[in-house]
Amino acid sequence: MIKAEVVEDIVNKVDQFIPEDLKTMRQEFKQNMKAVLTASLQKADLVTREEFDVQKAVLAKTRAKLEALEKQLDDMKLAE
């Protein structure tokens, strides 16, 4: 899930490029940009760095177990 603070930070950074004399446009832009950005990021099905790192560790552990089992199988074939 995308954090609201991340979306807010992106919107505020882009908002800096809209001139001050377009205040009403800035407000509308910020509201629309938040909605569009949030929807787009959710549709992209992104994960946080923490979730990615956890899955990376699980994959590394699984790979190590698979390699150990493959070695055991090879050893058993050689013993026959």
C-alpha positions, 0 to 999 in steps of 0.5 A: 500500500502506498503511504499518503505521505509519499503522495503528499510529498510528490504533489507538494514538489510538483506544486512548487512549479505552479505560479503563485498567482494561479492560487485557485488552479493550484488548489484544484491541481493538488486535489486532482493530482493526489487522486490521480497519483494515488489511483495510478500507484495503487493500480501499479500494484507496488510494494514498499521497500520493506516488503520487497526486502522481506520477500528477497530474504525469503527467496534467498532462504528458499534458494539455499534450501533448494540447492541443498536438496539438489546436492542431497539428490545428486549425492544419492544418485552417486551412491547408487 
